[in-house]
Amino acid sequence: MRLHGDYSIVFVHVGQYLPEYAHIALDQAREFNPDCPIILLASAEAIEEISLQKQKSDITYIPYESLQKTGEHLAFEKTTVLDARDRQGFWRYTSERFLYLNDFMEQYALKNVFHLEYDNMLYVNLEELLPCFCTHYPGIGAVFDNDDRCIPGFVFIENPQAMSSLARCFVDYANKGLNDMQVIAKFKEGDQGFLIKQLPIIPKEYAGVYRLKARNGLKAQKPEKYFQHID
Protein backbone atom coordinates (compact mmCIF):
# COMPACT_ATOMS: atom_id res chain seq x y z
CA MET A 1 0.00 0.00 0.00
CA ARG A 2 1.63 3.20 -1.21
CA LEU A 3 0.37 6.30 0.63
CA HIS A 4 3.24 8.69 1.19
CA GLY A 5 4.87 10.91 -1.41
CA ASP A 6 5.24 14.61 -2.13
CA TYR A 7 1.50 14.64 -2.78
CA SER A 8 -1.39 12.24 -3.18
CA ILE A 9 -4.74 12.14 -4.95
CA VAL A 10 -7.67 10.89 -2.90
CA PHE A 11 -11.15 9.98 -4.10
CA VAL A 12 -13.84 9.29 -1.48
CA HIS A 13 -17.10 7.42 -1.95
CA VAL A 14 -19.58 6.91 0.88
CA GLY A 15 -22.30 4.40 0.13
CA GLN A 16 -22.79 0.87 -1.13
CA TYR A 17 -22.00 1.11 -4.83
CA LEU A 18 -19.63 3.14 -6.95
CA PRO A 19 -21.02 4.51 -10.21
CA GLU A 20 -19.79 2.77 -13.35
CA TYR A 21 -17.76 5.80 -14.44
CA ALA A 22 -15.71 6.06 -11.24
CA HIS A 23 -12.89 3.89 -12.60
CA ILE A 24 -12.53 6.25 -15.57
CA ALA A 25 -11.66 9.15 -13.25
CA LEU A 26 -9.11 6.93 -11.48
CA ASP A 27 -7.55 5.89 -14.79
CA GLN A 28 -7.46 9.50 -15.95
CA ALA A 29 -5.77 10.72 -12.77
CA ARG A 30 -3.15 7.97 -13.11
CA GLU A 31 -2.58 8.73 -16.81
CA PHE A 32 -1.37 12.24 -15.97
CA ASN A 33 0.14 11.43 -12.56
CA PRO A 34 2.21 8.28 -13.07
CA ASP A 35 4.23 8.43 -9.86
CA CYS A 36 2.07 9.65 -7.00
CA PRO A 37 -0.15 7.62 -4.66
CA ILE A 38 -3.77 7.54 -5.81
CA ILE A 39 -6.23 6.34 -3.19
CA LEU A 40 -9.89 5.43 -3.24
CA LEU A 41 -11.58 5.54 0.15
CA ALA A 42 -14.83 3.61 -0.01
CA SER A 43 -16.86 1.08 1.92
CA ALA A 44 -15.58 -2.49 1.95
CA GLU A 45 -18.78 -3.47 0.17
CA ALA A 46 -18.26 -0.94 -2.61
CA ILE A 47 -14.64 -1.99 -3.11
CA GLU A 48 -15.64 -5.64 -3.23
CA GLU A 49 -18.21 -4.86 -5.92
CA ILE A 50 -15.55 -3.39 -8.23
CA SER A 51 -14.67 -6.07 -10.74
CA LEU A 52 -11.10 -7.34 -10.69
CA GLN A 53 -10.75 -6.04 -14.22
CA LYS A 54 -11.37 -2.50 -12.99
CA GLN A 55 -9.30 -2.79 -9.82
CA LYS A 56 -6.00 -1.37 -10.99
CA SER A 57 -2.86 -2.56 -9.24
CA ASP A 58 -1.47 0.98 -9.15
CA ILE A 59 -4.48 2.34 -7.23
CA THR A 60 -4.73 1.89 -3.45
CA TYR A 61 -8.20 0.85 -2.26
CA ILE A 62 -8.87 1.48 1.43
CA PRO A 63 -12.11 0.53 3.18
CA TYR A 64 -13.06 3.47 5.32
CA GLU A 65 -14.29 1.03 7.98
CA SER A 66 -10.61 0.34 8.66
CA LEU A 67 -9.99 3.95 9.74
CA GLN A 68 -10.10 5.12 13.33
CA LYS A 69 -12.82 7.76 13.50
CA THR A 70 -11.73 11.10 14.88
CA GLY A 71 -13.64 12.95 17.57
CA GLU A 72 -14.96 15.27 14.87
CA HIS A 73 -16.38 12.35 12.92
CA LEU A 74 -18.08 10.85 15.96
CA ALA A 75 -19.56 14.24 16.85
CA PHE A 76 -20.82 14.71 13.30
CA GLU A 77 -22.53 11.31 13.36
CA LYS A 78 -24.16 12.16 16.67
CA THR A 79 -25.50 15.59 15.74
CA THR A 80 -26.13 15.65 11.98
CA VAL A 81 -29.70 16.11 10.83
CA LEU A 82 -28.88 15.17 7.23
CA ASP A 83 -31.10 12.19 6.41
CA ALA A 84 -29.28 9.07 5.20
CA ARG A 85 -32.49 8.10 3.38
CA ASP A 86 -33.03 11.34 1.47
CA ARG A 87 -31.88 10.89 -2.14
CA GLN A 88 -30.30 7.62 -1.00
CA GLY A 89 -28.22 9.57 1.49
CA PHE A 90 -26.65 11.87 -1.09
CA TRP A 91 -26.37 15.04 1.03
CA ARG A 92 -25.38 13.11 4.13
CA TYR A 93 -22.66 11.25 2.26
CA THR A 94 -21.23 14.24 0.39
CA SER A 95 -20.68 15.94 3.75
CA GLU A 96 -19.46 12.85 5.62
CA ARG A 97 -16.77 12.21 3.00
CA PHE A 98 -14.86 15.14 4.51
CA LEU A 99 -15.02 13.51 7.92
CA TYR A 100 -13.58 10.30 6.44
CA LEU A 101 -10.94 12.36 4.67
CA ASN A 102 -10.07 13.92 8.02
CA ASP A 103 -9.81 10.46 9.62
CA PHE A 104 -7.53 9.35 6.81
CA MET A 105 -5.20 12.35 6.79
CA GLU A 106 -4.84 12.32 10.57
CA GLN A 107 -4.22 8.58 10.83
CA TYR A 108 -1.53 8.60 8.15
CA ALA A 109 -0.20 12.14 8.72
CA LEU A 110 -0.69 12.97 5.05
CA LYS A 111 0.25 16.30 3.51
CA ASN A 112 -0.51 17.88 0.13
CA VAL A 113 -3.68 15.93 -0.58
CA PHE A 114 -5.68 16.64 -3.72
CA HIS A 115 -9.26 15.48 -3.28
CA LEU A 116 -11.23 14.95 -6.46
CA GLU A 117 -14.80 13.91 -7.10
CA TYR A 118 -14.96 11.09 -9.61
CA ASP A 119 -17.07 13.06 -12.09
CA ASN A 120 -14.09 15.38 -12.58
CA MET A 121 -11.39 14.59 -15.13
CA LEU A 122 -7.78 15.55 -14.50
CA TYR A 123 -5.57 16.68 -17.38
CA VAL A 124 -2.36 17.73 -15.64
CA ASN A 125 0.51 16.29 -13.66
CA LEU A 126 -0.12 17.89 -10.28
CA GLU A 127 3.55 17.54 -9.40
CA GLU A 128 4.20 20.45 -11.75
CA LEU A 129 1.67 22.65 -9.94
CA LEU A 130 2.48 21.53 -6.39
CA PRO A 131 4.95 24.38 -5.68
CA CYS A 132 2.26 26.88 -6.70
CA PHE A 133 -0.30 25.28 -4.39
CA CYS A 134 2.15 25.15 -1.48
CA THR A 135 3.11 28.80 -1.99
CA HIS A 136 -0.32 30.33 -2.53
CA TYR A 137 -2.68 27.95 -0.74
CA PRO A 138 -1.31 27.24 2.73
CA GLY A 139 -4.19 25.39 4.31
CA ILE A 140 -6.90 24.66 1.73
CA GLY A 141 -7.64 25.68 -1.85
CA ALA A 142 -11.15 25.09 -3.19
CA VAL A 143 -13.44 26.08 -6.06
CA PHE A 144 -16.28 28.54 -5.40
CA ASP A 145 -18.89 29.46 -7.98
CA ASN A 146 -20.29 32.27 -5.83
CA ASP A 147 -19.59 33.81 -2.45
CA ASP A 148 -21.95 31.45 -0.63
CA ARG A 149 -21.19 28.13 -2.32
CA CYS A 150 -18.16 25.91 -2.79
CA ILE A 151 -18.08 23.31 -5.56
CA PRO A 152 -15.70 20.77 -3.97
CA GLY A 153 -14.98 18.73 -7.08
CA PHE A 154 -11.31 19.69 -6.67
CA VAL A 155 -9.84 20.56 -3.28
CA PHE A 156 -6.22 20.94 -2.17
CA ILE A 157 -5.49 20.30 1.52
CA GLU A 158 -1.96 21.08 2.64
CA ASN A 159 -1.93 19.36 6.02
CA PRO A 160 -4.01 17.46 8.60
CA GLN A 161 -4.37 20.55 10.78
CA ALA A 162 -6.24 22.47 8.06
CA MET A 163 -8.40 19.43 7.35
CA SER A 164 -9.22 19.08 11.03
CA SER A 165 -10.36 22.71 11.19
CA LEU A 166 -12.69 22.13 8.26
CA ALA A 167 -13.99 18.94 9.87
CA ARG A 168 -14.83 20.89 13.03
CA CYS A 169 -16.84 23.30 10.90
CA PHE A 170 -18.89 20.37 9.59
CA VAL A 171 -19.57 19.45 13.22
CA ASP A 172 -20.56 23.03 14.07
CA TYR A 173 -23.19 23.05 11.30
CA ALA A 174 -24.23 19.39 11.57
CA ASN A 175 -27.54 20.30 13.23
CA LYS A 176 -28.38 23.01 10.67
CA GLY A 177 -29.09 20.76 7.69
CA LEU A 178 -26.62 22.57 5.41
CA ASN A 179 -24.99 20.65 2.57
CA ASP A 180 -21.24 20.35 2.01
CA MET A 181 -21.14 23.25 -0.46
CA GLN A 182 -22.76 25.58 2.05
CA VAL A 183 -20.68 24.44 5.02
CA ILE A 184 -17.39 25.04 3.24
CA ALA A 185 -18.59 28.54 2.34
CA LYS A 186 -19.42 29.09 6.03
CA PHE A 187 -15.92 27.94 6.89
CA LYS A 188 -14.49 30.58 4.54
CA GLU A 189 -16.50 33.27 6.29
CA GLY A 190 -15.77 32.07 9.84
CA ASP A 191 -12.95 32.56 12.33
CA GLN A 192 -10.79 29.97 10.56
CA GLY A 193 -11.53 31.39 7.12
CA PHE A 194 -7.92 32.41 6.64
CA LEU A 195 -7.16 28.70 6.17
CA ILE A 196 -9.05 28.46 2.88
CA LYS A 197 -8.61 30.37 -0.36
CA GLN A 198 -10.51 30.31 -3.61
CA LEU A 199 -9.02 28.63 -6.65
CA PRO A 200 -9.27 30.62 -9.89
CA ILE A 201 -12.14 29.79 -12.24
CA ILE A 202 -12.08 32.71 -14.72
CA PRO A 203 -9.42 34.87 -16.40
CA LYS A 204 -8.94 38.38 -15.09
CA GLU A 205 -10.07 39.83 -18.42
CA TYR A 206 -13.49 38.21 -18.06
CA ALA A 207 -14.13 39.95 -14.76
CA GLY A 208 -13.13 43.22 -16.40
CA VAL A 209 -15.93 42.90 -18.96
CA TYR A 210 -18.69 40.99 -17.18
CA ARG A 211 -20.20 41.44 -13.75
CA LEU A 212 -19.75 38.35 -11.61
CA LYS A 213 -23.36 37.58 -10.85
CA ALA A 214 -24.50 34.05 -10.00
CA ARG A 215 -27.72 32.52 -11.30
CA ASN A 216 -29.29 33.09 -7.90
CA GLY A 217 -28.65 36.81 -8.28
CA LEU A 218 -25.75 36.92 -5.81
CA LYS A 219 -22.99 39.32 -6.88
CA ALA A 220 -19.34 38.69 -6.03
CA GLN A 221 -18.22 41.11 -3.34
CA LYS A 222 -14.56 40.69 -4.29
CA PRO A 223 -14.33 39.65 -7.97
CA GLU A 224 -10.54 39.38 -7.78
CA LYS A 225 -10.84 36.26 -5.64
CA TYR A 226 -12.21 34.37 -8.64
CA PHE A 227 -9.05 34.87 -10.69
CA GLN A 228 -6.38 35.20 -7.98
CA HIS A 229 -3.15 33.32 -8.81
CA ILE A 230 -4.50 32.23 -12.20
CA ASP A 231 -1.18 33.21 -13.76
KOLKE-714204 format. One record per residue (C-alpha): x, y, z. Coordinates in nm, 4 decimals, decimal comma, padded with zeros to 6 digits. Example, Ala and Ser with C-alpha at 12.3 -4.5 7.8 and 13.67 -1.06 7.14 Angstrom:
01,2300  -00,4500  00,7800
01,3670  -00,1060  00,7140
This chain:
00,0000  00,0000  00,0000
00,1628  00,3199  -00,1206
00,0374  00,6297  00,0632
00,3240  00,8690  00,1191
00,4866  01,0908  -00,1415
00,5241  01,4612  -00,2134
00,1502  01,4640  -00,2784
-00,1386  01,2238  -00,3179
-00,4737  01,2136  -00,4954
-00,7671  01,0892  -00,2895
-01,1151  00,9978  -00,4096
-01,3844  00,9294  -00,1476
-01,7096  00,7422  -00,1953
-01,9580  00,6907  00,0880
-02,2299  00,4396  00,0131
-02,2786  00,0871  -00,1128
-02,1997  00,1107  -00,4833
-01,9628  00,3141  -00,6952
-02,1016  00,4509  -01,0212
-01,9793  00,2774  -01,3351
-01,7764  00,5800  -01,4444
-01,5714  00,6057  -01,1245
-01,2890  00,3888  -01,2598
-01,2529  00,6248  -01,5574
-01,1657  00,9145  -01,3250
-00,9108  00,6929  -01,1476
-00,7547  00,5895  -01,4787
-00,7456  00,9504  -01,5955
-00,5769  01,0719  -01,2772
-00,3155  00,7969  -01,3114
-00,2585  00,8728  -01,6806
-00,1374  01,2239  -01,5972
00,0142  01,1433  -01,2557
00,2211  00,8279  -01,3065
00,4233  00,8432  -00,9864
00,2068  00,9654  -00,7001
-00,0152  00,7616  -00,4658
-00,3775  00,7540  -00,5807
-00,6234  00,6335  -00,3195
-00,9893  00,5434  -00,3244
-01,1579  00,5541  00,0151
-01,4829  00,3610  -00,0011
-01,6862  00,1078  00,1915
-01,5579  -00,2487  00,1948
-01,8775  -00,3472  00,0166
-01,8257  -00,0941  -00,2614
-01,4636  -00,1991  -00,3107
-01,5637  -00,5638  -00,3233
-01,8207  -00,4858  -00,5924
-01,5554  -00,3392  -00,8235
-01,4668  -00,6074  -01,0737
-01,1101  -00,7339  -01,0685
-01,0751  -00,6041  -01,4221
-01,1375  -00,2499  -01,2994
-00,9297  -00,2794  -00,9821
-00,5998  -00,1366  -01,0989
-00,2857  -00,2562  -00,9239
-00,1470  00,0982  -00,9146
-00,4484  00,2337  -00,7226
-00,4733  00,1885  -00,3454
-00,8201  00,0846  -00,2261
-00,8865  00,1485  00,1429
-01,2113  00,0525  00,3179
-01,3060  00,3472  00,5322
-01,4294  00,1034  00,7985
-01,0610  00,0336  00,8663
-00,9994  00,3947  00,9737
-01,0102  00,5121  01,3332
-01,2824  00,7760  01,3500
-01,1725  01,1100  01,4882
-01,3639  01,2950  01,7571
-01,4959  01,5267  01,4871
-01,6380  01,2350  01,2919
-01,8077  01,0849  01,5956
-01,9557  01,4241  01,6854
-02,0824  01,4708  01,3302
-02,2530  01,1315  01,3359
-02,4160  01,2161  01,6674
-02,5503  01,5589  01,5745
-02,6129  01,5651  01,1980
-02,9704  01,6107  01,0829
-02,8881  01,5168  00,7233
-03,1105  01,2192  00,6411
-02,9281  00,9073  00,5200
-03,2495  00,8096  00,3375
-03,3028  01,1345  00,1474
-03,1878  01,0890  -00,2138
-03,0302  00,7621  -00,0997
-02,8217  00,9567  00,1491
-02,6650  01,1871  -00,1088
-02,6369  01,5041  00,1031
-02,5382  01,3109  00,4134
-02,2664  01,1251  00,2260
-02,1230  01,4245  00,0385
-02,0676  01,5937  00,3752
-01,9459  01,2852  00,5615
-01,6765  01,2210  00,3003
-01,4863  01,5138  00,4513
-01,5019  01,3507  00,7916
-01,3583  01,0301  00,6438
-01,0944  01,2361  00,4673
-01,0072  01,3921  00,8022
-00,9814  01,0460  00,9618
-00,7532  00,9350  00,6811
-00,5205  01,2353  00,6792
-00,4836  01,2322  01,0567
-00,4221  00,8584  01,0832
-00,1528  00,8599  00,8148
-00,0195  01,2143  00,8716
-00,0689  01,2974  00,5045
00,0251  01,6301  00,3507
-00,0514  01,7877  00,0133
-00,3679  01,5935  -00,0585
-00,5678  01,6642  -00,3721
-00,9265  01,5484  -00,3275
-01,1235  01,4947  -00,6461
-01,4799  01,3906  -00,7096
-01,4957  01,1088  -00,9605
-01,7070  01,3058  -01,2089
-01,4095  01,5385  -01,2577
-01,1394  01,4590  -01,5127
-00,7779  01,5549  -01,4496
-00,5575  01,6681  -01,7382
-00,2361  01,7732  -01,5636
00,0509  01,6286  -01,3661
-00,0116  01,7887  -01,0276
00,3547  01,7544  -00,9396
00,4203  02,0446  -01,1750
00,1675  02,2647  -00,9938
00,2476  02,1527  -00,6393
00,4951  02,4378  -00,5680
00,2260  02,6877  -00,6699
-00,0297  02,5281  -00,4390
00,2149  02,5150  -00,1478
00,3106  02,8804  -00,1988
-00,0319  03,0334  -00,2535
-00,2676  02,7951  -00,0736
-00,1306  02,7239  00,2732
-00,4192  02,5386  00,4307
-00,6899  02,4665  00,1728
-00,7637  02,5680  -00,1847
-01,1148  02,5088  -00,3194
-01,3440  02,6080  -00,6058
-01,6284  02,8537  -00,5401
-01,8892  02,9465  -00,7984
-02,0288  03,2272  -00,5832
-01,9595  03,3815  -00,2448
-02,1951  03,1448  -00,0634
-02,1188  02,8133  -00,2325
-01,8157  02,5908  -00,2792
-01,8076  02,3311  -00,5565
-01,5704  02,0774  -00,3971
-01,4977  01,8731  -00,7080
-01,1307  01,9687  -00,6674
-00,9843  02,0561  -00,3278
-00,6220  02,0944  -00,2170
-00,5485  02,0297  00,1521
-00,1963  02,1080  00,2637
-00,1928  01,9360  00,6019
-00,4009  01,7462  00,8597
-00,4371  02,0553  01,0781
-00,6242  02,2468  00,8064
-00,8396  01,9427  00,7347
-00,9218  01,9080  01,1035
-01,0356  02,2710  01,1192
-01,2690  02,2133  00,8256
-01,3991  01,8939  00,9867
-01,4833  02,0888  01,3029
-01,6843  02,3302  01,0903
-01,8888  02,0373  00,9590
-01,9566  01,9450  01,3222
-02,0558  02,3034  01,4070
-02,3187  02,3046  01,1303
-02,4234  01,9393  01,1570
-02,7540  02,0296  01,3228
-02,8378  02,3010  01,0675
-02,9085  02,0755  00,7692
-02,6619  02,2565  00,5414
-02,4987  02,0652  00,2567
-02,1239  02,0350  00,2012
-02,1141  02,3248  -00,0465
-02,2757  02,5584  00,2051
-02,0681  02,4438  00,5019
-01,7390  02,5041  00,3242
-01,8593  02,8537  00,2344
-01,9424  02,9091  00,6030
-01,5917  02,7939  00,6887
-01,4489  03,0579  00,4537
-01,6499  03,3275  00,6288
-01,5769  03,2074  00,9844
-01,2954  03,2555  01,2333
-01,0787  02,9974  01,0563
-01,1532  03,1391  00,7120
-00,7916  03,2413  00,6642
-00,7159  02,8702  00,6172
-00,9055  02,8456  00,2885
-00,8610  03,0371  -00,0360
-01,0512  03,0310  -00,3612
-00,9019  02,8627  -00,6647
-00,9274  03,0625  -00,9890
-01,2142  02,9785  -01,2243
-01,2080  03,2713  -01,4718
-00,9416  03,4866  -01,6401
-00,8944  03,8381  -01,5088
-01,0074  03,9830  -01,8418
-01,3493  03,8213  -01,8063
-01,4133  03,9953  -01,4765
-01,3135  04,3223  -01,6403
-01,5929  04,2900  -01,8959
-01,8686  04,0989  -01,7182
-02,0202  04,1435  -01,3753
-01,9751  03,8352  -01,1614
-02,3363  03,7575  -01,0847
-02,4501  03,4048  -01,0004
-02,7716  03,2516  -01,1300
-02,9290  03,3087  -00,7895
-02,8649  03,6808  -00,8276
-02,5750  03,6918  -00,5812
-02,2988  03,9322  -00,6878
-01,9344  03,8690  -00,6029
-01,8219  04,1111  -00,3338
-01,4559  04,0686  -00,4290
-01,4330  03,9649  -00,7970
-01,0544  03,9381  -00,7782
-01,0839  03,6257  -00,5641
-01,2214  03,4368  -00,8641
-00,9051  03,4869  -01,0690
-00,6384  03,5204  -00,7977
-00,3153  03,3324  -00,8815
-00,4498  03,2230  -01,2197
-00,1181  03,3209  -01,3764
